[in-house]
Amino acid sequence: MNALCNVSEGCVAEVKCLCSKGLIRERMLALGLTNGALVKVIRKGPADNLTVYDIRGAMIALRKEEASLVCVK
């Protein structure tokens, strides 16, 4: 498995698990990052610190530290 932050721009990945806990886990689940969800990498920001993802039709920006907690395939 790979972390979401390592997926290349324009690629689609499938969420396998979340490695986060507490409030950040709840936020990720509320954003639609559940097992089996498809996530497309739309655009990476400067220095890859902030990336825009298409999650279930919504454009969501995540920091690299947040995206590193999402395991994808």
N, C-alpha and C positions, 0 to 999 in steps of 0.2 A: 504494500500500500504506500501511498504518497500523501504528502500534505497539500492542501488546496493552494497554498502560497507558491508551490513549485510548478503548478500547471501553467503552460504557455498561453499567451494571449491568443484568442480565437478558438481554443480547444474546449471540449466539453468533458466534464468528469462526473462520476456518480458518487454521492456521499455514502460512505461505509460506516463511519462512526464519528462521534464527537469525543475529544479528549478533554473538554472543558468541564468545569464544575461551577455550581452556584449560579449567580445572576447572569454571568456571561453565557452559560449553557442554556438557561431559560430564554435569553435574548436570541441566541442562534436558532433554537427550536421555533420561536415565534416568527423568525424570518423565513422559515421553511427549510432549514438545513436538517432534514430528517433522513433516516436510512432510505436509500434508493432515489433520493431527489437528484435531478440533473442540474448541474451548475455550469454555465458558460462564462469563460473569462472574457470580458468585453475590452477592458483597457487597463494597463498598468501605469501607475503614476510615476513621478520622478523618484528615482532611487528605489523603485519597487516598494515603497512604504505604504501606499494606498492603492488598492485595486478595485475596479468596478466589476461586479458579477451580475449575471442574469440568473436570478433564483426564482423559479416558478413564474416567470413573466415580469418580475419586479427588478429594477436596477438597484443593487445594494452595494455600497462601498464598505470594504473591510480593511482594517490595518493588517500588516503582515503578521503581527503577533497574534491576531484573532484567527486569520486564515490558517496559520500553522497548527491550530488546534482541531482542524477539520481533516479527517482521513478520507481520502478519495481513491477511486480505482479508475 
